[in-house]
Structure formats: C-alpha cells, structure tokens
Amino acid sequence: MSDMQYSYENAIREFVYIELPFDGDADGRKDLVRADIIRPRELDGTAKIPVIMDPSPYYELYDRHGEKSEYAHPEDKWNSPLKLFPFFYDNYFVPRGYAVVLLSTSGTSLSEGFCDIGGPKDVASANAVVDWLNGRAKGYMTRDKRTPDNEMTAYWASGLVGAIGKSYDGSVPNGMAATGIEGLKTIVPISAISSQYDWYHPHGALLNGDDADGGWWEPDNFAASLESAADGKLQRFNTKGGWQRLHDGSDKEYRSYNEFWAERDYRSHADRFKASVFIVHGVNDLNVMMNQVDDYWRALGEHGVPRKIWLHQYAHDDPFDVRHDAWLATLERWFDYWLKGVDNGIMDEPEATIEDPDGNWHEYASWPVPGAVACTFGVRAGNDGGDGDGDARLGELVEVADGADRAASGTGDVAAEPTHVATVKGARIKELTTYAESTAAHDDRLLVVGATLERDWHISGTPHLSLRVKASAADTNLCASVIEYGEGNYVQVSEDIHALVELKEKRPPVGGFSDDDKASFVVCVPRKSHEMQNMVTRGWIATAHKDAFDAFTPTPVDEWMDVSFDLLATDWTVRAGHRLALAIYNNSKRLAAVPLSDFTIDLDSVRLTLPVA
C-alpha cells in the first residue's frame, strides 16, 4: 500500500447540484442531484485527479459502519458541505491523490427527481456525475439559482471515474456500465444486483418479504421508503404516474420478465461495457443471491470485459470486514491501475480469488475454477419405491454415469407411466432438513441421501436440476435444496442477512482522519456454529414460468411435465466422510405463499448436476 501524501484534515470539502436531462418530479424544470465532494487541497489547480464515487439512495436514511453523513451546518444542509463522509473511501483514498464523491441518487436525500429503483432515472443521475466531471453536464453551487454566475465546473478532475458500492450502491454502477458511458473506467460492485428481475422474481417466483400480502419489497413500496423527506421542501408527489409505472411494470401478480425488467437488466448489455469490473460477493448472501453473479460473470467474459472476482463464504457482508488488509491493498492497486494508469501488474494476476471453508484464500485463473466438470446424480428407488404410497423418504442419491439421461431409464417418453414414483404433499417448509430429521419420514419433501464421500468435493459454479413431475395446482413453486450432512463449523446467516458479527475491539483509523471523522471501525468475525448439517445451495422455479420467464403459462394439472432449473451458484468444498443430500419440495419459507400443490415425482427422471473440481 502506498503512503499517504496529502492532508485529509485540510482537504477541500464541497458540493454541487448537477442538472439531469429530465424532469422526474414533474415540477416544470430539470432535476438537480446533490453530490458531495472531498479532494486533496494540495492538488487543487496543480494536477487533474481521478474520482472514486459511491452512488446511493441511502445517505439520508442509513449509516455506513456506524457513520452517517454529517453536515458542517446541519440547520442548512442544502447549502452546507459534509464534515463527515461515512465509511472509509474518503479517509483512505483522498490522502492517496483521489477525489471521493458521494451521490444521492435521483429523488433521495437532497436530490430532486424520482427514485425508479435501478431504472433509467437512477442510472442517469449517477451518469450525470461522470458527465459533469467531463464537462458534459451543468453543475450549480446552490440548488435555487441556475444562472451562469452560479455554475460550478470540475476543473480539477481528470474525467476518469471508478464507481463502487455495496448492495444498492453497487447495483447502480452495474447500470452505469451498461450504458457504455465515456469516462467510467471501472466499477466495483459488492453484493450487487446485475438483473433486478432476478432479485425480485428469481425464476419467476415471488420472494417473501415486507409487503402486507407476504411479498417481497416491491419497487413502488421500496421507492416510497427511499423518498426524500427533505423537510417538505421538494415537490415529490407529482411524478407523472411514476409510482403507478413502478407498480404496473413490476407485474407482481404474474412475475413476468417484460420491458420494465429489461430496463433493469444490466448484464444483458455487457457488450456495451467500457468499464472494467471487479465483483465481490458472498456465496451465502440471502439478500443479493448468487444468481446475480454467475450469468453476469459469464457475460463479461464472453464480451471481453476486463474482470476480477472475489468470492467469500459469508453473506451480505463487506470485504472491508471479511478480509480487511488484503482488501485495502487490492482495491488501491485496482484503482491505481484503472484510474491512474499505474502498471502494477494486477491485471496479470489470476482473475478469481476464492475463500475455502477454513478461511483460506486461493487464486484461480477464472471462475468456476478450472477443471470443474459436471457430475450427475440420480435417485435409486428403494425396495418399496414403486407403490406410490407417499413415503417420500424412499430412494438414495447416487452418481450416474456420464451421458446417462432419462431415456436410459425408460422415461424419455412423457406419455409413459413411470415405474418408480414418490408423492410430496403441498407445503411451505424451511429449506434445510436437519441431520436429526434426515432419517424420519416426511410427506412434505422428497429427501434422498448419498453415500459417504471418499474425497473432498469442491463444488464451483451453478448446479442444475431436471425432473418429471405432476402437480395438483397450475401456478405454484417447485423447490430443491442440496444439503451436506457431516460434522463441521458452518456459517450461520442471521435474519438481517449477515454472517459477520461485530466485536467491541476497534481498528486504528483507516487512512487520514480529522476531529470530525476518525474512520475507526469495529472488528468483525464470522458467525459460525458447530452443526451436523449445512445448506450447500438451494433453488426453485415458478411452474407457470418453467418454459419462459417472459410468458406466464399455468401448467396442466395432474399431467406429467418436464421441469428444469438452475440452483444458486456456489463455491464450497464438501468434506470427505460427509454425505450429500437432495431435498425436493413444493414451497420454501423464503418464498411468498402461493397455491400449494402436491407433486408426484418420477424418481427415475431426477437428475442433479453439480460442477465439481
């Protein structure tokens, strides 16, 4: 890590209101968005400097590691610079010759406009910062005067921008890169969304969440929660039907992929990317799940986008807490290469850095790790497996030969009646069947357990499940879990979707500091528990979307149908001496309540494919 060369305490702290190319809040004039800036005073007028920006809708609502934005003059925050920039980007990077910009996205905090949840207005408000830094957009010193004498320029900026953030803050940079905007050189999306559809309606399902009817935090409700309070000084509610468009476009009833979701599908525009991408994600993240990583990473590779990835074993957690020292050093080298042109060799290093179950980090040429091959499992029916008596314990998970498909077992003809079946009662259950429960009879799931593994199995990539079933409801869910049985210290994800816990111990200040901003944060450690079972991955599909996500097609009742879907990608090593198990069931408590359906499963048709290195 390079030395700090510039004073943090004496840095220039300022703000700008940047004009957007539209009127999102329908007040008769183009919206202004607020960006707070901190930059080295020593470089003012002597050098052009690059920018690290964190665009967010949360600055008015939530803190960052215990820090919330504080204004030098809180009684008039509209006209006040920040005296405390939350989290560490400013403390660490300003003394190293960067400017740091915190943008409140459209319609949030002190920004005018309308928050459209990852849509064109969100992205445009972040792109406006890049445009202003490159002289392509107007900025004003105050929000109430749009005259030439009140204009503000970024005379100090090199025009090169790196956008970083976690969760929503990292999703906006994905959207920025998808526009191909000039000047955005790199993005660092941490636990971030690459396709909003897959966040709200993964595989056509509806996630359980905060809505009164049990649904996920839908875009219209989410936008309302982010709406700027702004002391009532902004016109917020005449949005030209904006709220209704969020409600209608999200299509909560049928959960279909449509134009609304296509606008928020950033990875589908990987061909437009001019920015490099450094992805960081937790394989056990239950908020922004791994379905945001695998297809995105693949698309970046297919279009030749320079890329790097870190995968850790935790959840919706920040690499600052997961791997502190290595994160600071790597992030600095990444920005130095892409924003300062420092030839430090970071792009000659392996693309993928993966944490193993013991907390050790390994580097690989790419991800999934090289050498991962498809291992396919089927279900061997028990002695009583053909009587269809509803005992869903019956069967064993067994590895099948390469190329073995359903036709080999006589089930290739969908009109044929299968030889071995099991019935599963419609129910909404927890995804993890414990070791203690694994030997009991269950009528609400098919649970099949494999033999003891003779060697470690490093599962790296996206598992896949295919099977033949009959359902008793036309629009329901079909779910699956891959479980590891065996003694171990396993990560436990809390209800607030984190797997790290804070200690009382604090780190020394990160980078420079001032009396108002000490940048000293608590140390975090993983939450683990000694258990006999571990969730390797899970997945599901809405049966009415089994053929297409852009078409809602209720399935025939009590007729055999083929269903095939990916489970959530992962990177995890199952220990030698442990067992793998597959559970198949109607609905998960992670999903919203839907019509329950009994399922009849053709046991010979079940194929679970795991990518194993």
C-alpha positions in Angstrom: 0.0 0.0 0.0 1.3 3.4 -0.9 2.0 6.1 1.6 -0.4 8.9 2.3 0.9 12.0 0.5 -1.8 14.6 1.1 -3.6 16.0 4.1 -7.0 14.6 4.9 -7.8 17.2 7.5 -7.2 20.1 5.2 -8.9 18.5 2.2 -11.4 20.6 0.2 -15.0 19.6 1.1 -17.6 21.0 -1.3 -20.9 20.0 -3.0 -22.5 20.5 -6.4 -26.1 20.3 -7.7 -25.9 18.6 -11.1 -28.6 19.1 -13.7 -30.2 15.9 -15.2 -31.6 15.8 -18.7 -35.2 15.2 -17.5 -37.8 16.4 -15.1 -38.5 13.3 -13.0 -40.5 15.0 -10.2 -42.7 17.0 -12.7 -42.1 20.4 -11.1 -41.6 22.1 -14.5 -37.8 22.1 -14.5 -35.0 19.6 -14.9 -34.0 17.8 -11.8 -30.9 18.6 -9.8 -29.0 15.9 -7.9 -26.7 16.5 -5.0 -23.1 15.3 -5.0 -20.7 15.8 -2.0 -17.0 16.0 -2.8 -13.8 15.7 -0.9 -10.4 16.2 -2.6 -6.8 16.9 -1.8 -6.2 20.7 -1.4 -2.5 20.3 -2.4 -3.6 19.2 -5.9 -6.1 22.0 -6.5 -5.0 23.8 -9.7 -1.8 21.8 -10.0 -3.0 18.3 -11.2 -6.0 16.6 -12.7 -7.2 13.9 -10.3 -9.4 10.8 -10.7 -12.7 10.2 -8.8 -14.0 7.4 -6.8 -17.7 7.7 -6.4 -20.4 5.8 -4.3 -23.9 6.5 -5.7 -26.6 5.7 -3.1 -30.3 6.3 -2.3 -29.5 5.7 1.4 -27.5 8.7 2.6 -30.4 10.3 4.4 -31.6 7.0 5.9 -28.9 4.6 6.9 -25.3 4.8 8.2 -22.2 3.1 6.9 -20.5 1.1 9.6 -21.9 3.3 12.3 -21.2 6.5 10.4 -23.9 8.7 8.9 -23.4 11.8 6.8 -22.9 14.9 8.9 -23.2 18.5 7.6 -21.0 21.3 8.7 -24.2 23.4 9.1 -27.0 20.9 9.8 -29.5 23.7 10.1 -29.0 24.5 6.4 -27.8 21.2 4.9 -28.9 22.4 1.4 -26.0 24.9 1.5 -23.6 23.0 3.7 -20.7 20.7 2.8 -20.2 17.5 4.7 -17.9 17.4 7.7 -18.2 13.6 8.0 -18.2 11.4 4.9 -19.4 8.0 6.0 -17.2 4.9 5.8 -13.6 4.8 4.7 -13.3 5.6 1.0 -12.6 9.3 1.7 -10.2 8.7 4.6 -8.2 6.1 2.6 -8.1 7.5 -0.9 -8.0 11.3 -0.6 -4.5 11.2 1.1 -3.5 9.0 -1.9 -4.4 11.5 -4.5 -8.1 10.8 -5.3 -11.3 12.8 -5.0 -14.2 10.9 -3.5 -17.8 11.8 -4.5 -20.9 10.6 -2.7 -24.0 11.0 -4.9 -27.6 10.9 -3.6 -29.4 9.2 -6.5 -32.5 10.7 -8.1 -35.3 11.6 -5.6 -33.4 10.7 -2.5 -31.7 12.7 0.3 -31.1 16.2 -1.1 -31.6 15.2 -4.7 -34.6 16.2 -6.7 -36.3 13.8 -9.0 -38.0 10.4 -8.7 -36.4 7.2 -7.5 -37.2 4.5 -10.0 -35.4 1.6 -8.3 -32.5 0.8 -10.6 -34.2 2.2 -13.6 -33.2 4.8 -16.2 -33.6 7.7 -13.7 -31.4 6.1 -11.1 -28.7 5.3 -13.6 -28.9 8.7 -15.3 -28.5 10.5 -12.0 -25.2 8.6 -11.4 -24.1 9.1 -15.0 -24.7 12.8 -14.6 -21.7 12.9 -12.2 -19.5 11.4 -14.8 -20.8 13.8 -17.4 -20.2 16.8 -15.1 -16.7 15.6 -14.3 -16.1 15.5 -18.1 -17.7 18.9 -18.8 -20.8 17.4 -20.4 -23.3 18.4 -17.8 -24.1 21.6 -15.9 -23.5 21.9 -12.1 -24.5 24.7 -9.7 -23.1 25.9 -6.4 -26.6 26.1 -5.0 -29.9 24.5 -5.9 -32.0 27.6 -6.2 -30.2 29.6 -8.9 -29.5 28.3 -12.4 -27.6 31.2 -13.8 -24.1 31.3 -15.4 -22.6 33.1 -12.4 -23.8 30.2 -10.2 -22.3 27.4 -12.3 -19.6 25.2 -11.0 -17.2 23.2 -13.0 -14.9 20.2 -12.2 -11.8 22.0 -13.4 -9.7 19.8 -11.1 -10.9 16.4 -12.4 -9.2 14.1 -14.9 -12.6 12.8 -16.0 -11.7 9.2 -15.1 -14.2 7.7 -12.6 -14.4 4.5 -10.6 -17.8 3.7 -9.2 -18.0 1.4 -6.1 -20.7 0.4 -3.6 -22.4 -2.4 -1.8 -25.9 -3.7 -2.4 -28.0 -0.9 -4.0 -24.9 1.3 -4.2 -23.1 -1.4 -6.2 -26.1 -2.1 -8.4 -26.2 1.5 -9.8 -22.6 1.2 -11.1 -23.7 -2.0 -12.9 -26.4 0.1 -14.5 -23.9 2.8 -15.4 -21.5 0.5 -17.1 -24.4 -1.0 -19.1 -24.9 2.4 -20.8 -21.3 2.5 -22.0 -20.8 6.0 -20.7 -17.4 7.6 -21.5 -15.2 8.3 -18.5 -16.4 5.4 -16.3 -13.2 3.4 -16.3 -14.0 0.8 -13.7 -16.8 -0.4 -11.3 -16.5 -2.4 -8.1 -20.0 -3.9 -7.4 -20.1 -5.5 -3.9 -23.0 -7.8 -3.2 -24.7 -6.1 -6.0 -27.6 -6.7 -8.5 -26.9 -7.4 -12.1 -30.6 -8.1 -13.0 -33.4 -6.6 -10.9 -35.8 -9.2 -12.2 -33.7 -12.0 -10.7 -33.6 -10.1 -7.4 -37.4 -9.6 -7.2 -38.7 -12.7 -9.1 -35.9 -15.3 -9.2 -37.0 -18.0 -11.7 -40.5 -16.4 -11.8 -41.1 -16.8 -8.1 -42.1 -14.2 -5.6 -39.8 -13.8 -2.6 -41.2 -13.5 0.9 -40.7 -10.1 2.4 -42.3 -7.0 3.9 -45.5 -6.5 1.9 -48.8 -6.9 3.7 -49.6 -9.9 1.5 -46.3 -11.6 2.2 -44.5 -10.5 -1.0 -41.0 -9.0 -1.3 -40.4 -5.3 -1.0 -41.8 -4.4 -4.4 -40.5 -1.4 -6.4 -43.3 1.0 -5.7 -43.1 0.4 -1.9 -39.4 0.4 -2.0 -39.3 3.7 -3.8 -41.7 5.2 -1.3 -39.4 4.2 1.6 -36.5 5.9 -0.1 -38.4 9.1 -0.9 -36.5 12.2 0.3 -38.1 13.7 3.4 -36.2 17.0 2.6 -38.3 18.9 5.2 -41.1 19.1 2.6 -39.1 21.5 0.5 -39.1 19.4 -2.7 -42.0 18.7 -4.9 -42.1 15.0 -4.5 -45.5 13.6 -5.4 -46.4 14.7 -8.9 -44.4 12.1 -10.7 -46.3 11.8 -14.0 -47.6 8.4 -12.9 -44.2 7.2 -11.7 -45.5 5.3 -8.8 -48.0 3.5 -10.9 -45.4 2.7 -13.5 -43.3 1.0 -10.9 -46.3 -0.9 -9.6 -47.6 -2.0 -13.1 -44.2 -2.7 -14.6 -43.0 -5.0 -11.8 -46.0 -7.3 -12.5 -46.2 -8.7 -9.1 -49.2 -10.9 -10.0 -47.7 -12.8 -12.9 -44.0 -12.1 -12.3 -43.1 -12.0 -16.0 -40.0 -10.5 -17.5 -41.1 -7.5 -19.5 -39.8 -4.1 -20.8 -39.7 -2.8 -17.2 -37.4 -5.5 -16.1 -35.4 -5.3 -19.4 -34.5 -1.7 -18.5 -33.1 -3.0 -15.2 -31.2 -6.0 -16.7 -27.6 -4.6 -16.8 -25.8 -7.8 -17.6 -27.7 -8.2 -20.9 -25.8 -5.2 -22.1 -22.3 -6.4 -21.3 -21.5 -5.8 -24.9 -21.7 -2.0 -24.2 -19.3 -2.1 -21.2 -16.3 0.2 -21.4 -15.5 -0.1 -17.8 -13.6 -3.0 -16.1 -15.5 -4.9 -13.4 -14.3 -6.2 -10.0 -17.1 -8.3 -8.4 -17.1 -9.1 -4.7 -19.8 -11.4 -3.4 -20.7 -13.8 -0.5 -21.8 -17.3 -1.6 -24.2 -17.4 1.3 -25.8 -14.0 0.6 -29.6 -14.4 1.0 -30.4 -10.8 0.1 -28.5 -10.4 -3.2 -28.1 -14.0 -4.1 -25.5 -15.7 -6.3 -27.9 -15.7 -9.2 -26.6 -12.1 -9.7 -23.1 -13.4 -10.2 -22.8 -16.5 -12.5 -24.6 -15.2 -15.6 -23.1 -11.8 -15.2 -19.6 -13.1 -14.8 -20.1 -15.3 -17.9 -21.4 -12.4 -20.0 -18.4 -10.2 -19.0 -16.1 -13.0 -20.2 -18.0 -13.5 -23.4 -17.7 -9.9 -24.3 -14.0 -9.5 -23.3 -14.7 -7.1 -20.4 -11.6 -6.9 -18.1 -12.8 -8.5 -14.9 -11.8 -9.8 -11.5 -13.8 -11.6 -8.8 -13.6 -12.3 -5.1 -16.0 -14.8 -3.5 -16.1 -15.2 0.2 -18.1 -17.7 2.4 -20.3 -15.2 4.1 -23.4 -13.3 3.3 -24.4 -9.6 2.7 -21.1 -8.6 4.2 -18.4 -6.1 3.2 -14.9 -7.2 2.2 -13.6 -4.4 4.4 -14.7 -6.7 7.3 -14.1 -10.0 5.6 -10.5 -9.6 4.6 -9.5 -6.1 5.7 -5.8 -5.6 4.9 -5.9 -7.6 1.7 -9.0 -5.7 0.6 -7.4 -2.3 1.1 -4.2 -3.3 -0.7 -6.1 -4.9 -3.6 -8.7 -2.1 -4.0 -5.9 0.5 -4.1 -4.0 -1.4 -6.7 -7.1 -1.8 -8.8 -8.0 1.9 -8.8 -4.3 2.9 -9.3 -4.2 0.7 -12.4 -7.6 1.8 -13.9 -7.7 5.5 -12.8 -4.1 6.5 -12.6 -2.5 4.2 -15.2 0.0 2.6 -12.7 1.5 -0.5 -14.2 1.3 -2.6 -11.0 0.7 -6.0 -12.6 -2.8 -6.5 -11.1 -4.3 -7.5 -14.5 -1.6 -10.1 -15.0 -2.7 -11.9 -11.8 -5.4 -14.7 -11.7 -8.9 -13.4 -12.2 -10.6 -15.3 -9.3 -9.8 -15.2 -5.6 -11.9 -17.7 -3.6 -12.2 -18.4 0.1 -12.4 -22.0 1.2 -14.4 -23.4 4.2 -11.4 -22.9 6.5 -11.0 -19.3 5.7 -8.0 -19.7 3.4 -7.9 -17.8 0.1 -6.9 -19.4 -3.2 -6.3 -17.8 -6.6 -7.6 -19.4 -9.8 -7.3 -18.4 -13.5 -11.0 -17.9 -13.6 -14.3 -19.0 -12.1 -15.9 -21.5 -11.9 -12.5 -22.9 -11.0 -10.6 -24.5 -13.9 -11.2 -28.3 -14.1 -14.7 -28.2 -12.8 -16.7 -31.0 -14.5 -20.3 -31.9 -14.4 -21.1 -34.7 -12.0 -24.6 -36.0 -12.4 -26.7 -37.7 -9.7 -29.9 -39.6 -10.0 -32.3 -41.3 -7.5 -32.2 -45.0 -6.9 -35.6 -46.1 -5.8 -35.9 -48.1 -2.6 -37.4 -51.6 -2.4 -40.9 -50.1 -1.9 -40.4 -47.2 -4.3 -42.9 -48.3 -6.8 -46.1 -48.4 -4.8 -46.6 -44.6 -4.7 -47.7 -44.8 -1.0 -46.5 -41.2 -0.4 -43.4 -42.1 1.7 -41.0 -39.5 0.3 -38.0 -40.9 2.2 -37.7 -43.7 -0.3 -34.7 -43.6 -2.5 -31.0 -42.9 -2.4 -28.9 -40.2 -4.2 -26.5 -41.9 -6.5 -23.9 -40.8 -9.0 -24.8 -41.8 -12.6 -22.5 -42.4 -15.5 -21.6 -39.6 -17.8 -24.2 -39.2 -20.5 -26.9 -41.2 -18.6 -30.2 -39.5 -19.3 -33.8 -40.1 -18.6 -34.3 -42.0 -21.7 -32.0 -44.7 -20.4 -34.3 -45.4 -17.6 -37.3 -45.7 -19.8 -38.8 -42.3 -19.0 -37.9 -40.4 -22.2 -41.5 -40.8 -23.4 -43.5 -38.2 -21.5 -46.6 -40.3 -22.2 -45.2 -43.3 -20.4 -46.2 -44.0 -16.8 -43.1 -44.2 -14.7 -42.0 -47.2 -12.8 -40.8 -45.5 -9.6 -42.7 -42.6 -8.1 -42.9 -40.6 -4.9 -45.5 -38.2 -3.8 -44.8 -34.9 -2.0 -47.6 -33.1 -0.1 -48.0 -29.4 -0.9 -46.4 -27.4 1.9 -44.3 -24.3 2.6 -41.3 -25.5 4.6 -37.9 -24.5 5.7 -35.2 -25.2 3.2 -32.8 -27.1 5.4 -33.7 -30.6 6.6 -31.5 -31.2 9.7 -29.4 -34.3 10.2 -31.7 -35.3 13.1 -34.7 -35.0 10.7 -33.0 -36.8 7.9 -33.9 -40.3 8.9 -37.6 -39.6 9.7 -40.5 -40.0 7.3 -41.6 -36.8 5.6 -44.7 -36.4 3.5 -43.8 -32.8 2.5 -40.5 -33.4 0.8 -38.5 -36.0 -1.1 -35.2 -36.4 0.7 -32.6 -38.6 -0.8 -29.2 -39.0 0.8 -26.0 -40.1 -1.0 -23.2 -42.4 0.1 -20.3 -41.2 2.2 -17.8 -39.2 0.0 -14.4 -40.8 -0.3 -12.8 -37.5 -1.1 -13.4 -33.7 -0.8 -15.8 -32.4 -3.4 -15.1 -28.8 -4.5 -18.4 -27.6 -6.0 -17.7 -24.5 -8.1 -20.4 -23.0 -10.3 -24.1 -23.4 -11.0 -25.9 -26.7 -10.1 -28.8 -27.8 -12.2 -31.9 -29.9 -11.5 -34.2 -31.6 -14.0 -37.1 -33.9 -13.3 -40.5 -35.1 -14.4 -43.5 -34.3 -12.2 -47.2 -34.0 -11.9 -48.7 -31.0 -10.0 -52.1 -30.5 -8.4 -52.0 -26.7 -8.9 -51.5 -24.7 -12.1 -49.4 -21.9 -10.6 -47.2 -23.0 -7.8 -43.5 -23.4 -6.9 -41.1 -26.3 -7.1 -38.1 -26.1 -4.8 -34.9 -28.0 -4.2 -32.1 -27.9 -1.6 -28.6 -29.5 -1.8 -27.6 -30.4 1.8 -24.3 -31.6 3.3 -24.6 -34.0 6.3 -21.5 -34.2 8.4 -20.0 -32.6 11.5 -18.5 -29.1 10.9 -18.2 -25.4 11.8 -20.7 -23.9 9.4 -21.5 -20.3 8.6 -24.8 -19.1 10.0 -26.7 -16.3 8.2 -28.8 -14.1 10.5 -32.2 -12.8 9.8 -30.7 -9.5 8.8 -28.8 -11.4 6.1 -25.3 -11.0 7.6 -22.8 -13.7 8.6 -20.4 -11.4 10.4 -20.7 -10.1 14.0 -19.1 -7.1 15.5 -16.7 -7.2 18.4 -16.0 -4.4 20.8 -12.5 -4.0 19.5 -11.9 -1.2 17.1 -9.3 -0.9 14.3 -6.9 2.0 14.1 -8.1 4.8 11.9 -8.2 3.8 8.3 -6.2 6.4 6.3 -6.3 10.0 7.2 -8.7 11.5 9.8 -9.9 14.7 11.3 -11.6 15.7 14.6 -14.9 15.2 12.9 -14.1 12.0 11.0 -11.9 9.4 12.8 -12.6 6.5 10.4 -12.2 3.9 13.2 -14.4 0.9 12.8 -15.1 -2.3 14.8 -13.6 -5.6 14.0 -15.9 -8.3 12.7 -15.7 -12.1 12.9 -17.7 -14.8 11.2 -20.8 -16.2 12.8 -20.3 -20.0 12.8 -21.9 -22.9 14.6 -20.9 -26.5 15.2 -23.6 -28.4 13.3 -24.3 -31.8 11.6 -25.8 -30.2 8.5 -25.1 -27.4 6.1 -27.0 -25.8 3.2 -24.8 -26.1 0.2 -27.3 -24.3 -2.1 -30.9 -24.1 -3.0 -33.2 -23.2 -5.9 -36.7 -23.0 -7.1 -38.9 -22.2 -10.1 -42.5 -21.0 -10.5 -44.1 -23.8 -12.6 -46.1 -21.2 -14.7 -42.7 -19.9 -15.8 -41.0 -23.2 -16.4 -40.8 -22.7 -20.1 -40.2 -18.9 -20.3 -39.8 -16.0 -17.9 -41.5 -13.6 -20.3 -44.6 -15.8 -20.6 -47.0 -16.7 -17.8 -48.4 -20.1 -18.7 -50.3 -22.0 -16.0 -49.3 -25.7 -16.2 -51.7 -28.6 -16.8 -53.0 -30.1 -13.6 -52.2 -33.8 -12.9 -50.3 -34.3 -16.2 -46.7 -35.2 -16.4 -44.4 -32.4 -17.3 -40.7 -31.8 -17.5 -39.2 -29.2 -15.3 -35.6 -28.0 -15.4 -33.9 -25.1 -13.5 -30.6 -23.9 -12.1 -29.9 -23.8 -8.4 -28.0 -20.8 -6.9 -24.3 -20.8 -7.9 -21.8 -21.5 -5.1 -18.2 -22.3 -4.4 -18.0 -24.8 -1.5 -16.0 -27.9 -0.6 -17.9 -30.8 0.9 -15.6 -32.8 3.1 -14.6 -36.4 2.6 -16.6 -38.6 5.0 -19.7 -36.4 4.6 -22.8 -37.1 2.6 -24.7 -35.0 0.0 -28.4 -35.0 0.0 -31.1 -33.6 -2.3 -34.5 -32.4 -1.0 -37.4 -31.6 -3.4 -40.5 -29.9 -2.1 -43.4 -27.6 -3.0 -42.6 -24.2 -1.5 -39.9 -22.6 0.7 -40.5 -20.2 3.6 -38.0 -17.9 1.8 -40.7 -17.5 -0.9 -44.1 -15.9 -0.6 -47.1 -18.1 0.0 -48.6 -19.4 -3.3 -51.3 -22.0 -4.0 -50.0 -25.2 -2.5 -49.5 -28.2 -4.8 -49.0 -31.9 -4.2 -46.3 -33.3 -6.5 -45.8 -36.7 -8.0 -42.2 -37.2 -8.9 -40.8 -39.7 -11.4 -37.8 -40.9 -9.4 -36.0 -42.3 -12.5 -36.2 -38.8 -14.1 -34.4 -36.9 -11.4 -31.0 -35.5 -12.5 -29.0 -33.3 -10.2 -25.8 -31.9 -11.9 -23.1 -30.5 -9.8 -20.0 -28.7 -11.1 -17.1 -30.4 -9.3 -13.4 -29.5 -9.4 
